[in-house]
Structure formats: C-alpha cells, structure tokens
Amino acid sequence: MLRFAVASLIGGLTGSLLLLKLPESTFDAALPALILIACVLVLLQPRLNRWLSNRKSGPRHKDGGVPVWCGVLGAGCTAGTSARPRAC
C-alpha cells in the first residue's frame, strides 16, 4: 500500500506542477483525448479482467506490479490537474 501512496503523491505533485507551468490551452486540447481514453478503458474492462485472470506465464505480483504502479501514478497526476479553476 505504501508503494501506491508514493506513486499517488508523485503523480499529484507532477500534475500540480503541470497545472502551474502549462498554458490553459494545453488542458483544453488534452481533455477530449483523456475522456476518450477513459471511455475505452471502461469498455475494455471485462476483456482486460479476463485476460489478467487467465494469464499463466511470467512473474506474478500480488499487487499488480509496475503496470498498476504506473496507473496509480497517472491517476494521481490527473487528480493533481483536475482542480484547475476556470475563469468566469
């Protein structure tokens, strides 16, 4: 669990720094792509779950290993940039 807390913290800090340094137009351009990726992952979730439960070879990690850590890092980065205030 500590590994995921560290990944989330690093991702949140990275997202916050990106929010402060990049122009608003960057987030406006990236938003449709992020929404599309989220929709595709939701649609593929049953297939990915079957694939992960059926895989037989390779090293097993109880907590999901590097791919899950990277996913938590990405989620933390997205959460760090999601609280962006909008101009009225």
C-alpha positions, -999 to +999 in steps of 0.1 A: +000+000+000+029+024+007+041+019-029+008+032-042+007+061-018+042+072-030+030+068-067-001+088-060+019+115-042+044+118-070+016+119-096-003+145-077+028+167-074+036+163-111+000+172-120+001+202-098+034+214-113+020+209-148-011+229-139+010+258-128+035+257-157+015+249-188-010+272-205-047+266-202-050+258-239-029+226-232-056+213-209-084+223-232-067+204-260-059+173-239-093+169-223-111+152-252-083+126-255-084+119-218-122+114-219-118+091-249-091+070-232-113+067-201-143+056-221-122+030-240-108+016-207-143+013-193-155-006-224-125-029-223-126-036-186-143-070-188-119-082-215-089-069-196-101-086-164-105-120-183-071-116-198-054-108-165-071-137-147-062-162-174-026-154-179-004-183-169+032-173-176+055-146-163+063-134-128+033-128-106+029-097-084+004-097-056-003-060-060-001-058-098+035-048-102+048-019-123+017-015-145-006-009-116+020+015-100+021+034-133-017+035-134-018+050-098+009+075-108-012+086-138-044+088-118-025+109-092-012+132-120-047+136-134-061+143-099-034+170-095-046+188-126-083+183-122-089+211-096-080+238-121-100+269-115-119+283-145-123+319-154-159+331-152 
